[in-house]
């Protein structure tokens, strides 16, 4: 039982060490090969995560396999903080994504999105001008609307209305239904005369670099994507949390074994 616990901690941390290598390599690749600011945005967090997992795994390996008690104490303390952090992030992700959904439009294959339907915390993030300018730049660089235009080139209006658009395509690449604009192409609509109560109708512009990227509907479409992504991340976090708790429990057992071995050594002059 003594060796089993220590060896199991070593095996689990060796697996974590192996996983940290591609994560670290991916972060370095993003920092070196990322062609746009959006691609390079995640390089530092990914590199930090890779280094953190590698250091923690090495500490766990040495602490358990070499019976270094103080290092195992440090490892377990860091693991406890990590479990607490992952738990808080998971709960937070569920809380801020519990509101908001697209609204089905009668006779259309797509939904439309309203910013006010989403949580206040998420709304504040996208309503911040500095944040949105970066996000807007990333949306333009991703060519989300250009790809839609290329896909639906020369498609008649009735076929366009049957399309199942993504949240970003619906919110950023076309005007709202209530604007009543005349369809020309997927990303080109002629404005109609009259007063429009929704400010998004005034914001719409046929210029390829403008379209509805500054519309509230575009921000809502982005938040719908964020909501879906965060829910998936939260599920992964739950699985990761269970794994961390198992590793932590085995690590506690290994620490108890180390302390018992030290007690035997002091008492009898040998390890059991």
C-alpha positions in Angstrom: 0.0 0.0 0.0 2.9 2.3 0.8 4.6 1.9 -2.5 1.3 1.8 -4.4 0.2 5.3 -3.3 3.6 6.9 -4.0 4.0 5.1 -7.3 0.4 6.1 -8.3 1.1 9.8 -7.6 4.3 9.5 -9.7 2.4 7.9 -12.6 -0.4 10.5 -12.5 2.1 13.4 -12.4 4.1 11.8 -15.2 0.9 11.9 -17.3 0.4 15.5 -16.4 4.0 16.3 -17.3 3.5 14.7 -20.7 0.3 16.7 -21.3 2.1 19.9 -20.4 4.6 19.5 -23.2 2.2 19.9 -26.1 0.4 22.7 -24.2 3.7 24.6 -23.8 4.7 23.8 -27.4 1.4 25.1 -28.6 1.8 28.4 -26.8 5.3 28.9 -28.1 4.0 28.1 -31.7 1.3 30.7 -31.3 3.7 33.3 -30.2 6.1 32.6 -33.1 3.7 31.7 -35.9 0.5 33.5 -35.1 -0.2 35.8 -38.1 -2.7 38.1 -36.4 -3.1 39.7 -33.0 -6.1 37.5 -32.4 -4.1 34.3 -32.9 -1.4 35.6 -30.6 -3.8 36.6 -27.9 -3.7 33.3 -26.2 0.0 32.6 -26.4 1.0 33.9 -23.0 -1.8 32.2 -21.1 -1.1 28.9 -22.8 2.6 29.1 -22.2 1.9 30.0 -18.5 -0.5 27.1 -18.2 2.1 24.7 -19.8 4.9 25.9 -17.5 2.7 25.7 -14.4 1.5 22.1 -15.1 5.1 21.1 -15.8 6.5 22.5 -12.6 3.6 21.1 -10.5 4.0 17.7 -12.1 7.8 17.6 -11.5 7.2 18.6 -7.9 4.7 15.8 -7.5 7.1 13.3 -9.1 10.1 14.2 -7.0 8.0 14.5 -3.8 6.3 11.1 -4.1 9.0 9.0 -5.8 12.0 10.4 -3.9 10.0 10.7 -0.6 10.8 14.5 -0.3 8.2 15.4 2.3 8.5 19.2 2.2 8.1 19.2 -1.6 5.1 17.0 -1.4 3.6 19.4 1.1 4.2 22.2 -1.3 2.7 20.2 -4.1 -0.5 19.4 -2.2 -0.9 23.0 -1.1 -0.7 24.2 -4.8 -3.1 21.4 -5.8 -5.6 22.5 -3.2 -5.4 26.1 -4.5 -5.8 24.8 -8.0 -8.9 22.7 -7.1 -10.4 25.8 -5.4 -9.6 27.9 -8.4 -11.1 25.5 -10.9 -14.2 25.1 -8.7 -14.8 28.9 -8.6 -14.2 29.3 -12.3 -16.7 26.5 -13.1 -19.4 28.0 -10.8 -18.7 31.5 -12.2 -19.0 30.2 -15.8 -22.4 28.6 -15.1 -23.7 31.8 -13.3 -22.8 34.3 -16.1 -24.0 32.0 -18.9 -27.4 31.1 -17.4 -29.2 33.9 -19.3 -29.6 34.7 -23.0 -30.7 32.9 -26.1 -31.5 33.6 -29.7 -35.0 34.4 -30.7 -36.6 32.4 -33.5 -37.8 34.7 -36.4 -41.0 33.6 -38.1 -40.4 32.2 -41.6 -36.6 32.3 -41.2 -34.0 29.5 -40.7 -31.9 31.7 -38.4 -32.3 33.4 -35.0 -31.7 37.0 -34.0 -30.0 38.1 -30.8 -30.5 40.9 -28.3 -27.7 42.2 -26.0 -30.1 42.8 -23.1 -30.9 39.1 -22.9 -27.4 38.3 -21.6 -25.9 38.7 -18.1 -24.9 42.2 -17.0 -21.3 41.1 -16.5 -21.0 39.9 -20.1 -22.7 43.0 -21.4 -20.2 45.2 -19.6 -17.3 43.4 -21.2 -18.5 43.9 -24.7 -19.8 47.5 -24.1 -16.3 48.5 -23.0 -15.0 50.4 -26.1 -11.4 49.2 -25.7 -12.5 45.6 -25.4 -14.9 45.8 -28.4 -12.3 47.4 -30.7 -10.1 44.4 -30.2 -13.0 42.0 -30.6 -14.2 43.8 -33.7 -10.7 43.6 -35.2 -10.7 39.9 -34.6 -14.1 39.4 -36.2 -12.9 41.3 -39.3 -9.7 39.3 -39.5 -11.7 36.0 -39.2 -13.6 37.0 -42.3 -16.8 35.6 -40.8 -19.0 37.8 -43.1 -16.8 37.4 -46.2 -17.0 33.6 -45.9 -20.8 33.9 -45.7 -20.9 36.1 -48.8 -18.8 33.7 -50.7 -20.9 30.7 -49.6 -24.2 32.4 -50.6 -23.1 34.2 -53.7 -26.1 34.8 -56.1 -28.5 33.1 -53.7 -32.0 34.5 -54.0 -33.7 36.1 -51.0 -36.0 33.1 -50.2 -33.0 30.8 -50.1 -31.2 33.2 -47.8 -34.1 33.3 -45.4 -33.9 29.5 -45.1 -30.2 29.5 -44.2 -29.3 28.4 -40.7 -26.9 31.2 -39.8 -24.5 31.1 -36.9 -25.0 33.7 -34.1 -22.1 35.8 -35.4 -23.3 35.6 -39.0 -26.9 36.6 -38.0 -25.8 39.4 -35.6 -22.8 40.9 -37.5 -23.3 40.2 -41.2 -26.9 41.3 -41.8 -29.4 43.9 -40.5 -32.2 43.0 -38.1 -35.5 41.9 -39.6 -37.3 44.8 -38.0 -35.2 47.2 -40.1 -37.1 46.1 -43.2 -34.1 46.6 -45.5 -34.2 45.2 -49.1 -32.0 42.2 -49.8 -29.4 42.4 -52.5 -26.9 39.8 -51.2 -26.0 38.1 -48.0 -24.0 41.1 -46.8 -25.5 43.9 -49.0 -28.9 45.4 -48.1 -30.5 48.6 -49.3 -31.8 50.8 -46.5 -35.5 51.8 -46.7 -36.9 55.3 -46.0 -38.5 55.9 -42.6 -37.6 56.2 -39.0 -36.1 53.1 -37.3 -36.5 52.8 -33.5 -33.7 50.3 -33.2 -30.2 52.0 -33.4 -28.8 49.0 -35.1 -30.7 49.9 -38.3 -28.9 53.3 -38.4 -25.5 51.6 -37.6 -25.8 49.1 -40.6 -23.4 49.9 -43.4 -22.8 48.0 -46.6 -19.0 48.6 -46.5 -17.3 45.2 -46.0 -15.3 46.4 -43.0 -18.3 47.9 -41.3 -21.6 46.0 -41.9 -23.1 45.5 -38.5 -19.8 45.0 -36.5 -20.7 47.9 -34.3 -24.3 46.8 -33.8 -25.8 45.6 -30.4 -26.9 42.5 -32.3 -23.3 41.7 -33.2 -22.2 42.0 -29.6 -25.2 39.7 -28.6 -24.1 37.2 -31.3 -20.6 37.1 -29.9 -22.0 36.6 -26.4 -24.1 33.7 -27.6 -20.9 32.1 -28.9 -19.2 32.8 -25.6 -22.0 31.3 -23.7 -21.9 28.1 -25.7 -18.1 27.9 -25.4 -18.1 28.6 -21.7 -20.7 25.9 -21.0 -18.5 23.4 -22.8 -15.5 24.6 -20.9 -17.4 24.3 -17.6 -18.2 20.6 -18.4 -14.5 20.0 -19.1 -13.7 21.8 -15.9 -15.9 19.4 -13.9 -14.1 16.4 -15.4 -10.7 18.1 -14.7 -11.9 18.9 -11.1 -12.7 15.2 -10.5 -9.2 14.3 -11.8 -7.6 16.9 -9.5 -9.5 15.7 -6.5 -8.4 12.1 -7.2 -4.7 13.1 -7.6 -4.9 15.3 -4.5 -6.4 12.4 -2.4 -3.7 10.0 -3.6 -1.1 12.7 -2.9 -2.4 13.0 0.7 -2.0 9.2 1.1 1.5 9.4 -0.3 2.4 12.2 2.2 1.1 10.1 5.0 3.3 7.2 3.8 6.3 9.5 3.7 5.7 10.6 7.2 5.2 7.1 8.4 8.4 6.0 6.7 10.3 8.8 8.4 8.9 7.7 11.8 10.0 4.1 11.1 13.5 5.4 10.1 13.9 7.4 13.3 12.6 4.6 15.5 14.1 1.5 13.9 16.8 2.9 11.7 15.3 1.5 8.4 12.3 2.0 6.1 9.5 -0.6 6.1 
